Amino acid sequence: MTNSRTIEGRCNTALELILELHVINDQQQAILVDAVIDTGFSGAVSVPKAVVDQLNLVFARRVVGNLADGSTTLVELYFARLLCGERLVDTEIAAAGTQALIGVQFLAGQRLTADFVLDGSVKLVPIPP
């Protein structure tokens, strides 16, 4: 049984877990992106800078980001609204890389299940308190 708070996605040919996100600006314009779930990313969500520029998102702040190789870099955060499944979330998103990513901050408090086969089911369900 699926409740309205469940977010459903799919497993792609590279066996990456994909959720669709609508990135929305303050004028309610949206871009749909396929975001890869990346448990090595400690942030919430990152999208390519081109998405940020196309939506003309409002700059929030810069933070120091730690990369997988141990180095650090400055990461720009922007204000955005995200629609994923039926969930609407106001948050700061990072502008980085060429692939949209969903990190552990977005996953926190939820159960992730996945079938690691082509077009396999991916589900993100809130864990009751």
LUMLUM-581641 format. One record per residue (C-alpha): residue number from 1; residue in three letters; x, y, z. Coordinates in steps of 0.05 Angstrom, whole numbers, plus 5000, padded with zeros to 4 digits. Each point is the difference from the previous one (the first is absolute). Layout:
N
PT, num, residuo, px, py, pz
PT, NUM, Ala, X, Y, Z
...
***
This chain:
129
PT, num, residuo, px, py, pz
PT, 1, Met, 5000, 5000, 5000
PT, 2, Thr, 5026, 5069, 4981
PT, 3, Asn, 4981, 5062, 5040
PT, 4, Ser, 4999, 5071, 4971
PT, 5, Arg, 5066, 5016, 5034
PT, 6, Thr, 5037, 4944, 4964
PT, 7, Ile, 5048, 5022, 4946
PT, 8, Glu, 5009, 4950, 4944
PT, 9, Gly, 5057, 4996, 4950
PT, 10, Arg, 5038, 4950, 4958
PT, 11, Cys, 5067, 4966, 4991
PT, 12, Asn, 5034, 5018, 4934
PT, 13, Thr, 5046, 4960, 4954
PT, 14, Ala, 5060, 5019, 5042
PT, 15, Leu, 4963, 4974, 5062
PT, 16, Glu, 4995, 5071, 5027
PT, 17, Leu, 4940, 5017, 5042
PT, 18, Ile, 4961, 5057, 4967
PT, 19, Leu, 4946, 5045, 5028
PT, 20, Glu, 4967, 5055, 4959
PT, 21, Leu, 5003, 5069, 5031
PT, 22, His, 4966, 5064, 4977
PT, 23, Val, 5045, 5059, 5017
PT, 24, Ile, 4955, 5061, 5007
PT, 25, Asn, 5018, 5074, 5005
PT, 26, Asp, 4962, 5056, 5035
PT, 27, Gln, 4961, 5014, 4936
PT, 28, Gln, 4974, 4928, 5000
PT, 29, Gln, 5041, 4981, 4939
PT, 30, Ala, 5026, 4929, 5003
PT, 31, Ile, 5051, 4954, 4970
PT, 32, Leu, 4994, 4924, 5006
PT, 33, Val, 5066, 4965, 5015
PT, 34, Asp, 5018, 4927, 5011
PT, 35, Ala, 5039, 4999, 5065
PT, 36, Val, 5046, 4943, 5020
PT, 37, Ile, 4998, 4978, 5073
PT, 38, Asp, 5072, 5008, 5025
PT, 39, Thr, 5011, 4976, 5072
PT, 40, Gly, 5071, 5027, 4996
PT, 41, Phe, 4972, 5071, 4993
PT, 42, Ser, 4986, 5029, 5069
PT, 43, Gly, 4959, 5058, 4974
PT, 44, Ala, 4926, 5000, 4981
PT, 45, Val, 4997, 5013, 4925
PT, 46, Ser, 5047, 5026, 4947
PT, 47, Val, 4983, 5018, 4928
PT, 48, Pro, 5043, 5023, 4942
PT, 49, Lys, 5014, 5075, 4998
PT, 50, Ala, 4962, 5003, 4933
PT, 51, Val, 4935, 4983, 5037
PT, 52, Val, 5013, 5055, 5052
PT, 53, Asp, 5015, 5050, 4944
PT, 54, Gln, 4940, 4980, 4958
PT, 55, Leu, 4953, 5010, 5059
PT, 56, Asn, 5037, 5062, 5024
PT, 57, Leu, 5000, 4972, 5071
PT, 58, Val, 5016, 5048, 5057
PT, 59, Phe, 5070, 4993, 5030
PT, 60, Ala, 4999, 4979, 5073
PT, 61, Arg, 5073, 4992, 5022
PT, 62, Arg, 5066, 4965, 4989
PT, 63, Val, 5024, 4941, 5042
PT, 64, Val, 5062, 4958, 5001
PT, 65, Gly, 4987, 4932, 4970
PT, 66, Asn, 5042, 4938, 5013
PT, 67, Leu, 5012, 4958, 4938
PT, 68, Ala, 5010, 4924, 4996
PT, 69, Asp, 5075, 5008, 4988
PT, 70, Gly, 5008, 5038, 5065
PT, 71, Ser, 5007, 5069, 4969
PT, 72, Thr, 4953, 5059, 5014
PT, 73, Thr, 4965, 5049, 4954
PT, 74, Leu, 4952, 5058, 5007
PT, 75, Val, 4929, 4980, 4982
PT, 76, Glu, 4946, 5050, 4983
PT, 77, Leu, 4931, 4988, 5030
PT, 78, Tyr, 4935, 5028, 4971
PT, 79, Phe, 4929, 5005, 5026
PT, 80, Ala, 4952, 4953, 4964
PT, 81, Arg, 4936, 4961, 5009
PT, 82, Leu, 5002, 4927, 4983
PT, 83, Leu, 4942, 4956, 4980
PT, 84, Cys, 5015, 4926, 5007
PT, 85, Gly, 4941, 4954, 4995
PT, 86, Glu, 4946, 5038, 5038
PT, 87, Arg, 5049, 5033, 5048
PT, 88, Leu, 5015, 5074, 4993
PT, 89, Val, 5062, 5024, 5037
PT, 90, Asp, 5031, 5069, 5006
PT, 91, Thr, 5075, 4992, 5007
PT, 92, Glu, 5069, 5022, 4979
PT, 93, Ile, 5031, 4960, 4943
PT, 94, Ala, 5072, 4997, 4977
PT, 95, Ala, 5021, 5018, 4930
PT, 96, Ala, 5053, 4949, 4982
PT, 97, Gly, 5020, 4948, 4949
PT, 98, Thr, 4964, 4976, 4939
PT, 99, Gln, 4951, 4951, 5033
PT, 100, Ala, 4945, 5017, 5050
PT, 101, Leu, 5012, 4963, 5066
PT, 102, Ile, 4959, 4983, 5061
PT, 103, Gly, 5041, 4995, 5063
PT, 104, Val, 4991, 4973, 5070
PT, 105, Gln, 4970, 5064, 5028
PT, 106, Phe, 4941, 4990, 4952
PT, 107, Leu, 4996, 4926, 5018
PT, 108, Ala, 5002, 5011, 5076
PT, 109, Gly, 4939, 4973, 5036
PT, 110, Gln, 4979, 4956, 4942
PT, 111, Arg, 5004, 4927, 4980
PT, 112, Leu, 5033, 4987, 4933
PT, 113, Thr, 4985, 4935, 4963
PT, 114, Ala, 5025, 4982, 4931
PT, 115, Asp, 4999, 4943, 4950
PT, 116, Phe, 5068, 5002, 4966
PT, 117, Val, 4977, 4978, 4931
PT, 118, Leu, 4985, 5040, 4938
PT, 119, Asp, 4937, 5041, 5013
PT, 120, Gly, 4998, 4971, 5070
PT, 121, Ser, 4956, 5033, 5052
PT, 122, Val, 5029, 5054, 5046
PT, 123, Lys, 4958, 5025, 5059
PT, 124, Leu, 5013, 5053, 5052
PT, 125, Val, 4951, 4996, 5058
PT, 126, Pro, 4998, 5044, 5062
PT, 127, Ile, 5016, 4963, 5065
PT, 128, Pro, 4946, 5014, 5052
PT, 129, Pro, 5024, 5034, 5063
***
